[in-house]
Amino acid sequence: MDDFKTIIEPFRIKMVESIRMTNKEERIEYLKDAHFNPFLLDSEKVMIDLLTDSGTSAMSANQWAGIMQGDESYAGAKSWIKMRKVISDLTGFEFILPTHQGRAAERILYGYLGGKGKVFISNTHFDTTRANIEFSGAEAFDIPIKESEDPALYYPFKGNIDTLKLEQLIAEKGAEKISAVILTVTNNSGGGQPVSMANAISTSEICKKHKINFILDCCRIAENAYFIKHREKEFAHLTYKEIAQMMFSLTDGAIMSAKKDALVNMGGFLALKEEKLANECKNLLIITEGFATYGGLSGRDMEAIAIGLEEVFEADYLNYRIKSTSFLGEKLKELGVPLIYPIGGHAVYIDAKALYSHIPVDEYPGQALVCELYIMGGIRSVEIGSVMFGKYDENGKLIAAPKELVRLALPRRVYTQSQIEYVLEVFERILEHKSEVKGMKIIEEPLFLRHFTCKFERTN
Ligand code: F0G
């Protein structure tokens, strides 16, 4: 490959979606109307939407062509047969269940394996994963490696699970109580950081030794494979898909939210090695999702997933994807914006506590940055800090989250280099004005998942 510095998008744009341009005065009003919570903004009022990389991908011409070929038969649709074949070939598993998105597969598998007295262990459970586990009455333990605690420290596989702690936890809880070990690749809640093949191999060996289910949360498996190929030299000779196949071969099953690396707007699946477990899950699928050959998806959705799951492993795509995320992160770092380093696969995570060191954590520096990004540039991002994970003690005092982060998640194949350069320019202004920014206070909040709907005011 040539070594030019400019990353050109490996696609041409055939269809466009207009962005409504707004100015700062308008955005101040819009944000006030949304109670300083960008989740409450209409998307039309957002210029660059970095809220999530989930379900926001641009599909290819091939995927759209596939949509027209979707077979909408209730049972045994052609599109299902095609999707099943692509997933079986990728994962090596025989038993595939389609679901409408990742959390539906989580509810089925973890609901079945979980229950009171049961334990799940992960590098980091994503929030819906944890919620489904805890809803079943089971407990969820996160044991990321200690290198993941220091945002600025360079470590190639900061998403790894701590295998020493894993052995200790198994000994402490008893192997028979452990429903599953879940490896989330890449580790979303831990900064989109990759997991190494060596770490997956060790985890697999430990699970085999203790006869514990080993499940892959594989929604960003292609992005993870990119990091393995380029950072773990023993695997550099393999293709991205072969790396993913190898990782699946170490496990007993996988859950995927297809809204990420299957390059579609909706969908998911559960893939399992063992027939008995698959049959139990299939029964649950039919009760709540749909018949086993569509599971809540249209034929056209399944067609698009089958095509997207192949496209995502193309070398030119992955090279563009990971380098464009890292372009944004590295440039922000050069500007002096504190962030989680190295840059992960799907998002850049800003350390808002370090950026706005004058704002105490109980005045939510992350939310203050989310608001500034919107007012300055119409950019929507999400706080991953004490608004999302904070709790109160018995005196009503905030128990802060360990980090105050803001995630800039990049939708796949959606924004161009010039739009990312615009984001960088907005950050230059944010830095110029950082000492003037005030904290936030929550004036109204629900009991659960407050970040979606709570209302804020600025502190004085
Ligand atoms: N697992 C991981 C690692 C995820 O990142 C997500 C979703 C899910 C499971 C659940 O999948 O949304 O299809 O039900 N992550 C989105 C995000 C919401 O913004 O990071 P889902």
Residues whose N, C-alpha, C, O or C-beta is under 5 A from the ligand:
A	BS01	F0G	L51 T52 D53 S54 Q101 G102 R103 F126 T128 T184 N188 D217 C219 S257 K259 G267
